């Protein structure tokens, strides 16, 4: 079985590894000339770390990560704690895998190192995908035609493959943008911060957590915006973040001030699809279901896509690829659509104006700890996607 995977982000790398474990000969195609350190912090809930265990990479990822003991929700102006949800050892025992926080580049490095170099084609842009009843292929900007039994398009939120398969369709701006930065531990230590906190305010929220085993503090400041460039490398105007978060708790402002130059990026999603696959070609990860990051599930869902894809293709023959891709999509599309919607609702909830609605939200969040000490966002962590029965 031969597979071409388009895109070497987290989803594409995981898909390549999962397909190799399923016995496929994989060619991974990436348009950039080299793997570079992009992004900042990333969170991996237990559903994601179970997927990494399936790929044989959990120990390597965990060695580079931080493990928060709890998530503290705080009020924007005075930092008063709204509620605290358990993580750490309690979550690992409950869900069978740890909750990890790490630099995105560290996760990407572990995944990339596990893919044999001879399977990777860097600096190779795909300009078309085609197929017939017996095979599929990709066309490169250099004029090559790479033949395969299946093609997996993991080419991100601005997926060209999605348009080739399903017609004109553009990413949707979420109405929110974010500043991000990484601070050395010495700058944050004097503030006596919780290890992991999410501060809620009108039209804004602020998140911080440790990465690289506590060497760096990742900060993300989300705010409502009319527009935003979808870029990991665009810089904010000097002092812009201080104006956007004026009046917030002094600790938040100190972190924003210490960050100096910050990156600014718009948050984009994709509308849910009724299917991801056509014949021998399928979407995976953000190309299929890009979502706002307000439940920290974007990477997790891509990793789950990858392991289910490999599971669905195990023992399949080339002739059975279309049916195997049908099974893959049937097992994933419902849950990813629900997570997309839940992430959008979380953002709305986080950004309520001061007043009765915000007070009711805070009371609801605090009372939830009596029902589930891990918080409502943990509802998606429990399901073992590989143990679920196939839809009828």
C-alpha positions as CSV (number, residue, x, y, z in Angstrom):
1,X,0.0,0.0,0.0
2,X,1.4,3.4,-1.0
3,X,0.3,6.7,0.6
4,X,1.2,10.3,-0.1
5,X,0.6,12.7,2.8
6,X,0.5,16.4,1.9
7,X,1.6,18.7,4.7
8,X,4.2,18.0,7.5
9,X,2.5,19.8,10.4
10,X,1.4,17.9,13.5
11,X,-1.5,16.2,11.7
12,X,0.5,15.2,8.6
13,X,3.5,13.9,10.6
14,X,1.2,11.8,12.8
15,X,-0.7,10.5,9.8
16,X,2.6,9.4,8.2
17,X,3.6,7.6,11.3
18,X,0.3,6.0,11.8
19,X,0.1,4.8,8.1
20,X,3.6,3.4,8.4
21,X,2.6,1.4,11.5
22,X,-0.4,0.1,9.4
23,X,2.1,-1.2,6.8
24,X,1.9,1.5,4.2
25,X,4.8,2.9,2.2
26,X,4.5,6.6,2.9
27,X,5.8,9.7,1.1
28,X,5.4,12.9,3.1
29,X,5.4,16.1,1.0
30,X,6.0,19.5,2.5
31,X,6.3,22.8,0.7
32,X,8.7,24.5,3.1
33,X,12.4,23.9,2.6
34,X,13.1,22.9,6.2
35,X,11.5,22.2,9.5
36,X,11.6,25.4,11.6
37,X,10.6,26.3,15.2
38,X,7.2,28.0,14.8
39,X,4.4,28.6,17.2
40,X,4.6,28.7,20.9
41,X,2.7,26.6,23.6
42,X,0.5,23.7,22.9
43,X,-1.7,21.7,25.3
44,X,-2.2,18.0,25.0
45,X,-5.2,16.6,27.0
46,X,-5.4,12.9,27.8
47,X,-7.2,12.0,24.5
48,X,-4.2,13.5,22.7
49,X,-1.6,11.8,24.8
50,X,-3.3,8.4,24.4
51,X,-2.9,8.9,20.7
52,X,0.8,9.6,21.1
53,X,1.1,6.5,23.2
54,X,-0.5,4.6,20.3
55,X,2.2,6.0,18.0
56,X,4.9,5.0,20.5
57,X,5.9,8.6,21.2
58,X,4.4,9.5,24.5
59,X,7.5,9.1,26.6
60,X,9.6,11.3,24.2
61,X,7.0,14.0,24.3
62,X,6.4,13.9,28.0
63,X,10.2,14.3,28.6
64,X,10.0,17.8,27.0
65,X,6.7,18.8,28.7
66,X,5.3,20.4,31.8
67,X,2.5,18.7,33.8
68,X,0.1,21.2,35.5
69,X,-1.5,20.1,38.7
70,X,-4.7,22.2,38.1
71,X,-6.4,24.8,36.0
72,X,-7.4,28.0,37.8
73,X,-10.0,30.2,36.3
74,X,-9.7,33.9,37.4
75,X,-11.5,37.2,37.2
76,X,-10.0,39.7,34.8
77,X,-9.7,42.8,37.1
78,X,-8.7,41.4,40.5
79,X,-7.5,37.9,39.8
80,X,-10.0,36.4,42.2
81,X,-10.3,32.6,41.6
82,X,-13.6,31.6,40.1
83,X,-12.9,27.9,40.3
84,X,-10.2,25.3,40.1
85,X,-10.3,22.1,38.1
86,X,-8.0,19.1,38.8
87,X,-5.3,17.9,36.4
88,X,-1.9,16.3,37.2
89,X,-1.9,12.8,38.7
90,X,-5.6,12.8,39.3
91,X,-6.4,13.4,35.7
92,X,-3.8,10.8,34.6
93,X,-5.4,8.2,36.8
94,X,-8.9,9.1,35.7
95,X,-8.3,9.2,31.9
96,X,-5.4,6.8,31.6
97,X,-2.9,9.3,30.2
98,X,-1.3,12.6,31.3
99,X,-2.2,16.2,30.5
100,X,0.9,17.8,29.0
101,X,1.9,21.4,28.0
102,X,4.9,22.0,25.8
103,X,6.4,24.1,23.0
104,X,4.7,23.3,19.7
105,X,8.2,23.0,18.1
106,X,9.1,20.2,20.7
107,X,6.1,18.2,19.7
108,X,6.8,18.7,16.0
109,X,10.5,17.7,16.5
110,X,9.5,14.4,18.2
111,X,7.1,13.6,15.4
112,X,9.5,14.6,12.6
113,X,12.4,12.7,14.1
114,X,10.3,9.5,14.1
115,X,9.6,9.7,10.3
116,X,12.5,8.3,8.3
117,X,14.3,11.1,6.3
118,X,14.0,9.1,3.1
119,X,10.2,9.3,3.4
120,X,10.1,13.1,3.5
121,X,10.1,15.4,0.5
122,X,10.8,19.0,1.7
123,X,10.5,22.1,-0.6
124,X,7.9,20.3,-2.7
125,X,4.7,22.1,-3.4
126,X,1.6,20.2,-4.4
127,X,-0.4,21.9,-7.2
128,X,-3.0,19.2,-7.9
129,X,-4.4,15.9,-6.7
130,X,-6.0,13.4,-9.0
131,X,-7.3,9.8,-9.0
132,X,-9.1,7.1,-10.9
133,X,-10.7,3.8,-9.8
134,X,-7.3,2.1,-9.2
135,X,-4.9,4.8,-7.9
136,X,-4.4,8.4,-6.8
137,X,-1.6,10.9,-7.4
138,X,-0.3,14.3,-6.6
139,X,1.2,16.8,-9.0
140,X,4.1,19.0,-7.8
141,X,5.2,22.4,-8.9
142,X,8.3,20.8,-10.3
143,X,6.3,18.7,-12.7
144,X,6.5,15.4,-10.8
145,X,3.6,13.0,-10.6
146,X,3.7,11.0,-7.3
147,X,1.6,7.8,-7.6
148,X,-0.1,6.2,-4.6
149,X,-3.1,4.1,-3.5
150,X,-4.3,6.9,-1.3
151,X,-3.6,10.6,-0.7
152,X,-4.0,12.3,2.7
153,X,-4.3,16.1,2.6
154,X,-3.1,17.5,5.9
155,X,-2.5,21.0,4.4
156,X,-3.9,23.1,7.2
157,X,-6.6,25.7,7.6
158,X,-6.0,27.2,4.2
159,X,-6.1,23.8,2.5
160,X,-5.9,23.8,-1.2
161,X,-6.9,20.2,-1.3
162,X,-10.2,21.0,0.4
163,X,-11.1,23.3,-2.5
164,X,-9.9,20.7,-5.1
165,X,-12.2,18.1,-3.5
166,X,-15.3,20.2,-2.5
167,X,-15.1,23.5,-4.4
168,X,-14.6,27.1,-3.4
169,X,-14.5,27.4,0.4
170,X,-12.6,29.9,2.5
171,X,-11.4,29.9,6.1
172,X,-13.8,31.8,8.4
173,X,-12.5,34.5,10.7
174,X,-13.7,33.8,14.2
175,X,-14.0,37.4,15.3
176,X,-11.1,37.0,17.6
177,X,-7.3,37.5,17.5
178,X,-4.5,36.7,19.9
179,X,-1.2,38.0,21.1
180,X,1.4,35.4,22.1
181,X,4.8,35.3,23.6
182,X,7.2,33.2,25.6
183,X,8.8,34.5,28.8
184,X,11.9,33.1,30.6
185,X,11.0,31.7,34.0
186,X,13.0,34.4,35.8
187,X,10.7,37.1,34.6
188,X,7.5,35.4,35.7
189,X,8.7,33.8,39.0
190,X,8.2,36.9,41.2
191,X,4.5,37.2,40.4
192,X,3.4,34.1,42.3
193,X,1.2,32.9,39.5
194,X,-0.7,29.6,39.4
195,X,1.1,27.1,37.0
196,X,-1.9,27.2,34.6
197,X,-4.6,29.9,34.6
198,X,-7.3,31.3,32.4
199,X,-8.4,34.8,33.2
200,X,-11.9,35.8,31.9
201,X,-13.0,39.3,31.0
202,X,-15.4,41.2,28.7
203,X,-14.5,40.4,25.1
204,X,-11.1,39.0,26.2
205,X,-9.4,36.3,28.0
206,X,-5.8,35.6,29.0
207,X,-4.0,32.2,29.3
208,X,-0.6,31.3,30.7
209,X,1.2,28.0,31.4
210,X,4.7,26.6,31.5
211,X,6.4,24.8,28.6
212,X,9.9,23.1,28.2
213,X,9.7,21.6,31.7
214,X,9.1,25.0,33.3
215,X,11.9,26.9,31.5
216,X,9.4,29.2,29.6
217,X,6.0,30.7,30.4
218,X,3.7,30.7,27.4
219,X,1.2,33.6,27.4
220,X,-1.7,34.1,25.1
221,X,-4.0,37.1,25.2
222,X,-7.2,36.7,23.2
223,X,-9.5,39.6,22.2
224,X,-12.3,40.4,19.9
225,X,-11.2,42.0,16.6
226,X,-12.7,43.1,13.3
227,X,-9.9,41.4,11.4
228,X,-6.7,39.5,11.9
229,X,-3.9,38.0,9.8
230,X,-3.6,34.3,10.0
231,X,0.1,34.1,10.7
232,X,2.5,32.6,13.2
233,X,5.1,35.4,12.6
234,X,3.2,38.7,12.3
235,X,4.2,41.1,15.1
236,X,1.9,43.3,17.1
237,X,2.5,47.1,17.2
238,X,4.6,48.2,20.1
239,X,2.5,48.5,23.2
240,X,-0.7,47.3,21.4
241,X,-1.3,44.5,23.9
242,X,-1.1,47.0,26.9
243,X,-3.8,49.1,25.3
244,X,-6.1,46.1,24.6
245,X,-5.8,44.8,28.2
246,X,-5.8,48.2,30.1
247,X,-7.3,47.8,33.5
248,X,-6.6,44.1,33.9
249,X,-5.1,42.6,37.0
250,X,-1.5,44.0,37.5
251,X,0.0,40.5,37.1
252,X,-1.5,40.1,33.7
253,X,-0.2,43.6,32.7
254,X,3.2,42.8,34.1
255,X,3.4,39.7,31.9
256,X,2.3,41.5,28.9
257,X,4.8,44.3,29.6
258,X,7.6,41.9,30.1
259,X,6.9,40.2,26.8
260,X,8.1,43.2,24.8
261,X,7.5,42.5,21.2
262,X,4.5,40.1,20.8
263,X,3.2,38.1,17.9
264,X,-0.4,38.8,16.8
265,X,-2.5,36.4,14.8
266,X,-6.1,36.0,13.8
267,X,-8.0,32.9,14.7
268,X,-9.7,31.1,11.8
269,X,-12.0,28.1,11.5
270,X,-13.5,26.0,8.7
271,X,-17.2,25.3,8.4
272,X,-18.1,21.6,9.2
273,X,-18.2,19.3,6.2
274,X,-20.6,16.4,5.6
275,X,-17.7,14.3,4.4
276,X,-13.9,14.6,4.2
277,X,-13.1,12.0,1.5
278,X,-13.7,11.4,-2.1
279,X,-12.6,8.0,-3.4
280,X,-8.9,7.6,-2.5
281,X,-8.3,11.1,-1.2
282,X,-9.2,12.4,2.3
283,X,-8.7,15.4,4.5
284,X,-7.2,15.3,8.0
285,X,-6.7,17.8,10.8
286,X,-7.2,21.5,10.3
287,X,-8.0,21.0,6.6
288,X,-11.1,19.1,7.7
289,X,-12.1,20.8,11.0
290,X,-10.0,23.8,12.0
291,X,-11.4,25.2,15.2
292,X,-10.8,28.0,17.7
293,X,-8.4,26.9,20.4
294,X,-10.7,27.6,23.4
295,X,-10.8,23.9,24.5
296,X,-7.2,23.2,23.6
297,X,-8.3,20.4,21.2
298,X,-7.0,21.4,17.7
299,X,-3.9,19.3,17.9
300,X,-5.6,16.5,19.8
301,X,-8.2,16.1,17.1
302,X,-5.6,15.9,14.4
303,X,-3.7,13.2,16.4
304,X,-6.9,11.3,16.8
305,X,-7.6,11.6,13.1
306,X,-4.2,10.1,12.4
307,X,-4.4,7.1,14.6
308,X,-8.0,6.3,13.4
309,X,-6.8,6.6,9.8
310,X,-4.1,4.1,10.4
311,X,-6.4,1.8,12.3
312,X,-9.0,1.9,9.4
313,X,-6.4,1.0,6.8
314,X,-4.7,-1.8,8.7
315,X,-5.0,-5.0,6.7
316,X,-6.8,-3.2,3.8
317,X,-5.8,-3.9,0.3
318,X,-5.4,-1.2,-2.3
319,X,-8.8,-2.0,-3.8
320,X,-10.4,-1.5,-0.4
321,X,-9.0,2.0,0.2
322,X,-12.2,4.0,-0.6
323,X,-14.2,1.8,1.9
324,X,-11.4,2.2,4.5
325,X,-11.5,6.0,4.1
326,X,-15.3,5.9,4.5
327,X,-14.8,4.1,7.8
328,X,-12.1,6.6,8.9
329,X,-14.4,9.5,8.3
330,X,-17.5,7.9,9.8
331,X,-15.5,7.3,13.0
332,X,-14.2,10.9,13.2
333,X,-16.5,13.4,11.7
334,X,-19.3,13.5,14.3
335,X,-16.9,14.0,17.3
336,X,-14.8,16.6,15.6
337,X,-17.9,18.6,14.6
338,X,-19.1,18.5,18.3
339,X,-15.6,19.7,19.5
340,X,-15.6,22.5,16.9
341,X,-19.0,23.7,18.2
342,X,-18.0,23.3,21.9
343,X,-14.8,25.3,21.4
344,X,-16.8,28.2,19.8
345,X,-19.3,28.1,22.7
346,X,-16.4,28.2,25.2
347,X,-15.1,31.4,23.6
348,X,-18.5,33.1,23.9
349,X,-18.7,32.0,27.5
350,X,-15.3,33.3,28.3
351,X,-16.0,36.8,26.9
352,X,-19.2,37.7,28.6
353,X,-19.6,41.3,29.8
354,X,-19.5,42.1,33.5
355,X,-22.9,41.7,35.0
356,X,-25.6,39.0,35.7
357,X,-24.5,36.7,32.8
358,X,-20.9,36.7,33.9
359,X,-21.9,36.1,37.5
360,X,-24.1,33.2,36.5
361,X,-21.3,31.7,34.4
362,X,-18.9,31.9,37.4
363,X,-21.4,30.3,39.7
364,X,-22.1,27.6,37.2
365,X,-18.3,26.9,36.8
366,X,-17.7,26.8,40.5
367,X,-20.7,24.4,41.1
368,X,-19.6,22.1,38.4
369,X,-16.6,20.9,40.5
370,X,-19.1,19.0,42.7
371,X,-20.2,17.0,39.6
372,X,-16.8,16.6,37.9
373,X,-13.6,17.9,39.4
374,X,-11.9,18.0,36.0
375,X,-14.3,20.5,34.5
376,X,-16.8,20.4,31.6
377,X,-14.0,20.6,29.0
378,X,-12.9,17.1,30.2
379,X,-16.0,15.5,28.6
380,X,-14.1,15.0,25.4
381,X,-11.1,13.4,27.1
382,X,-12.7,10.1,28.2
383,X,-13.7,8.4,24.9
384,X,-11.2,5.9,23.6
385,X,-11.7,6.4,19.9
386,X,-9.9,3.2,19.0
387,X,-12.2,1.2,21.3
388,X,-15.4,2.7,20.0
389,X,-17.7,0.5,17.8
390,X,-18.0,1.4,14.1
391,X,-21.1,3.4,13.2
392,X,-23.8,1.2,11.6
